[in-house]
Amino acid sequence: PPDILVLSWDCSDPENNPLTFDIYLDIVSPPLFKLASSNTTKSYVVNNLGWKTNHYWKVVAKDDQGNTTSGPVWKFTTIGKKPESPTLSSPSNGATNISLPPTLSWNSSSGATSYTLQVAKDDQFTSSSLVYDQNVGNKTTQQVTGLSNSTPYYWRVNAENSNGISGWSAVWNFTTVSLTNNPPNAPTSPSPADGVTDQSTSPTLSWQCSDPDGDPLTYDVYFGTSDPPTATIATDQTATSISRSGLTSNTKYYWKIVAKDNKGASTTGNVWNFTTITAATAPTVTTTSITGITSTTATGGGNVTSQGSASVTARGVCWSTSQNPTTADSKTVDGSGTGSFTSSITGLTASTTYYVRAYAINSAGTSYGSQLSFVTTTGGTAPATPTLSFPTNGAINQSINPTLSWNASSGATSYILQVSNSTSFASPFYNQDVGNVTSKQISGLSVTTQYWWRVIAKNSVGESSPSGAWSFTTASSGGSSCAGTPTVTYAGKTYNTVQIGAQCWLKENLDVGTRINGSQNSGNNSIIEKYCYNDDPNNCDTYGGLYQWDEAMQYVTTERAKGICPTGWHIPTYAELQTLGTTVSNDGNALKAIGQGTGSGAGTNTSGFSALLAGYRYYGGYFYNLGNYAIFWSSTENEASGADALGLSLTNYGSNIYFHYYGKGYGYS
């Protein structure tokens, strides 16, 4: 792997003056990125280069008289990456009763072009124990023939591409199915119990069953009015219950269960029976009139009559903005009895069409009266349904403290934000009126969890329909706000904080000071001066300001200097930047915001650091590498030269974290 590489060259001076060298290395030609200044040797060690990447480099020789000579641009390409060791999938480790011939599966390994599968009778995979040893091509499943019953086997897989062969996967084992098999035990414990009467016309049939060999069972269910029943209502179901509905009253039904194991054996249970209840007479109900509608209420909302000889256990009216409302919609509960009754409907929305009808319930079921409709009077308009904005629907690797945003809804005076673990929003994790705002940060989410969210707009007239429900999934670790300091307000802007290990960082790049053009240098003039990429203020709004080192440090050279930071904060030291890298296991992608970088350099932001590839200001006033590089100053300077300071850099093409000396005249984040 391209971990460590030594760049070396030859050079001499016609007057034998002592020489030093500036070294440039980049992925563009000519190289712009200075690796080292005034190097005294004719070699330099670089590390953490990207896989299979073209690199361009040159050396500028300098004598002690101020003369320089730039060498030619040279190019080299790092090697490609061999695949990682695969992970096994199925059958699970230690599985038993595996049918012959088994199909073995594993997860694909990034970059692999083929896989070798080994199956053996011991976990050492000696030549005498191997029963299968083949390259199966570029696939992740393989059926293996020629195995024996009642035998334990061990298996493993490696991956291969043009760059090499990975190590072996973990070793898993399974045991093949036995030749002998006992059939399932007969099903028992029927419910309804055998021979019972007065049963519901919508019963749930259930039973119990076991297998002497511990084999998994499935069931065929027979049901009907003949003895024995011949109609199959379920085949190969795994559950030990099944629901029926719409049965005829006062009728005897017969049912039986056939239990089957996974080896072809079956057992037919006894025929059981039950008799349904004698039918009651359904009530009759009439919806007569609707009166007294105002903008928000329908007082005296309809003389609704329940009549007939059948006993009524519940009655009322139900209403909805959709036709033919049912008791699942809004409803009144007006007790039991017979004769006329009046219901008051409240909580309506102005200028809205509603449908209403009476209902009555007894043991035979629910009956509905004819449908009437009415339109509430004008009293303003409820707000339009909001539309969601960010994070996008289906987004992954989100912070556990995300900020959710939506578009403003015409006429809204506040919004209800709901966040739930399910699409039904039955028990929302978050359900609050957040006021008249269009974004809200929430906290307390779990890592690696999918959430759904939606928004309802409100005003004095009523509530809108909920927006469409969007989902997002939190990262495996997204970083939480620092305890007691979730945000910092500084120079008119609010910055979020994020706890990464034992360190507390600002989550956004600083954007403070007065913008100067890239062609100018900062000055020690009591004014904080910043660059905006391409001299465009919008880029400062997005990526923060770019600062020369002296300006960022406010013209001191002390490590941990406050510099241009808010009170109580400081420019990080080189050691603190190294600790940050160690905390995220030197994975630069964990520091980059989602959407920053591509391929193997795509940001996951699992740390919550949210770095943006902001580019930099180069000597001479030019700007380079927006979207390709992010470089962050430390407060640690090069004591030997005084012209450079250490910093941390991230790239768009790889996950490496780089630490280098950089000229203080550059403009970095």
C-alpha angles and dihedrals in degrees: 000000000000093000101127127017130173117217111201136171143166127242138158138186121231090220094042092242114163111263136212127187139220111208124206125193128173144142090245130066123267092033115239102180114093112216097184142358126218094358107184097204130067093239138056132193118226127182144182095042119168122263119263094355132145111238127191124202142172139178126224112205118210129188126204091258093068096258120136136190122192115214125217123281110261126195135207133170124219121227125265123258122256116224125271121251110278123243119229121240117176143060091029119244111280094013117162136199091037110175121234129282094029124207112221120205135189137176119265118258117224111257096008118143097183142004135218117216123200125188120183143167092238134037093245093067092219116180091252093053098045113109097169129025115158143135101239097190127237100334135102102218132058133177111221119207132191097051124138132237122256091018132129116228133188124212142182140171137210130193130227140192136159090283096057147283125298125227119269121278121244113290114252129184138205136179122226124235121278120250092230121072134180119209121244120276117257114273114258143179100050119199119230085043116245112278099007122145138206092048126163119268086230103050131165112228115211138170144166129241140164139187123230091219095046091245119158112259137214128190140221112205122207120194138169149105095277127084110260099024115233104184116096111217096175136020129196094352118162098206121091093221139055132185127230129192140179095041120163118258121248093016132130115231128194127206141172138180129226110201118205132187126210093258098063100265121127141181125204115217130215121283110256128191143194135178124230124233122271108265120256122216112260116237124249121226136182129201105214112175148340120218142164102038116172131172094283107010142046101206113190086015102192137325099252118191128205113192142164137077097279118105113253116211097180137009143166141116129288126202141185143162086248123073123263098023119203136199087272087071127061111312145165122234109217101172125241137299137086136280132043125337136173126224128200115218117203140169097052127156120242121252092016133131114232132187120211137181137166124250135196129188135202135151091287093060142262125319127194132207126224118294124254127183137204139177120227117230124259115277104147130296129280113237122268120262110274123238120222122239116177143058091030119242111281094013115164136200092038125164119264085232099048127173109228118205135191139175120266116263118222112254095008119142096181142359135227113219118201125188120182143170090230139046090239093064086214093148107016117206087213124023114160142137099241096188128239097331132113099215136043133182114219128190141195098061120148124245121255092014132132116230133184123211139184139170133224121200121219140194136156091283097054147277131308123233112273116272118247112287114252126190136214133177123221121232123255085258120000105175125253129234115270111269111264093000110068092153140016122209111206132164092348097311132099119224125193121225129221129197112223111178108309093336130092116211136179107251095215130052113258114261106185133133141036118310118241126184120266090245090064130077123224118254136208092249105127089259120108104230124197139180124228114207110266087000088282114139090206089067090058089052089055105032104020126240128311116226139191110238096248091050092048089049092044090235100302126111099208116125114245090025115170089226111160092341126116117269111286093025132091144193104271120251122236088252090053091051089050090051089052090053092047092049091058091043090252090293107146091189089065088061097046122088119247109275094030115115131006138244112350087359097057111133119243096178090208088152094053091232089125098200116189122210092240100168120218146254112255129209110281094036100284124137123218145181105014103177091016107067140025117190123184123197122233123203090239115102131195100265092194097059105013087210097092139050132198122254145167122244135192128192136206095233104055146021096243124123112216128201117195144148112261131192111261091228093067118099110236138163 
